[in-house]
């Protein structure tokens, strides 16, 4: 047996090695027709080699020929499996019919090998969706194919069932196991190489287990349980009937022998020695005299062995008993013929249970095939009727939950799914209504917030002074933003200019904008320098800022009497400065961190000397980051160009021209950020 196991495992290893090499060569590709044929031919030749390189075991030849078409069809292509199956199957029939190699089982072997290729193709397409089967599925598929193979031996030898039973008893376990184990290992290795292997024994919470997996598991358990119970009951009944038939057969023989003995016992022993009877096909009878020798029967002339004498003594009063009689496990009965003479009748247990074993093997194989067919058919039906529809519904629900409320569930294959689809669609319709109403309320709230925000910005640009000109605009995006500008006097002849951009959108940004504007103005009106204003405003903004919001700020305070402007930039855009009769240029002033995140900041203050006619233009990032429909950005170069095209214009005209240029650039593109700008021109001291 050990030699057989080693040889069979070597053949399995060779199959796996070939499969791995071919899989590495063709993995991840859609195979053209000629490659499908090539793979089919290669595995077909493997099946042919299996026909000729068999393993001799118990006067029979073992092979795993069916493994080749199974591997080709399941792991490469259905067409390859069919080709491999027919090549190996037809060759098996030819060598059995015309060359006498395994001629007894040629039909069963040929049919099963062809069917292996067809089954692999069918399962690959309809059950596994052309994906690699798991190792567990591979094991069961290999086992079922070989069970069919053994069943075909019975079906094709109904007139010689005894020999068929002998072949099946000898070959079934090793061929079923090694074919199944070969397919198991092949699937396992390929899944590991493809990094698709998942430990089937890893615990999964119930919400991670697919309903199809649960159904297949319990279907297998209950179906296998019912068929196993059916087989066990059937086996018990066949066993009882076999025993009863053997007893009846032996009783008939005993009756005949006793009758004949009664007629001849008065004659000489030489006459008795000539008694001849048949007990079944291979049974024996022996007349034992004086518990020492066989007077007549199968073993006449022999001395009775001690083992037989012990058995006679032990079972003399028994009805039937089993013992090993001359090396044969037999059913026996002892009958007393007279005071010193006994009749021992035996019937080999193999003969007793041959019919039972045949029926049991056929019943077992039929049950396994029936289990496999029922499992596949029911699984496929449930998949088509329930699981696929559930997947369709879940796919639509995922789209809906991801925000696509235009998705409609349309599964109407049954009343249950039709009701489910209608309920979900009605729910989505109602949800649309709620969302529309909510959007209207939000729009109203945002509109109100925008109004409040806009009302907080200064709109009076006339100060009854001739020493400066100022104008500012804020064009908000659809959402409420955090941009703001401000300008106000902080003392006699001192004007503060502020432009800022708060992080985020919506109501939180608007609230933080109001808070920032108030903090900066409150501190600035106390006649602090720009650095001090931003430092104190930052401390105020850091308090209670759990959401970690922040604001970038540019602050300039100009002394209108001297033209000296003290400035501080906390993470805001660089200003544009234009000297009289010159062009606007980007002024890269010193930058400091934004406000609201850290209490200690390293702020830098700088001075600008504004001469009469000089202008400064500050803005938020909504201008350079404005995008057209192609997602191209407006940029600083275009902004500078637009400013320089309006050198002689008033600040109001300049800002409106910039706004118009931005609109012409973005055209129909949606505005995603506020566009805020402030322009200041110094005209000189009052006379």
Order of alpha helices (4+ residues) and beta strands (2+ residues): alpha-alpha-beta-beta-alpha-alpha-alpha-alpha-alpha-alpha-alpha-beta-beta-alpha-beta-beta-beta-alpha-alpha-alpha-beta-beta-beta-alpha-alpha-beta-beta-beta-beta-beta-beta-alpha-alpha-beta
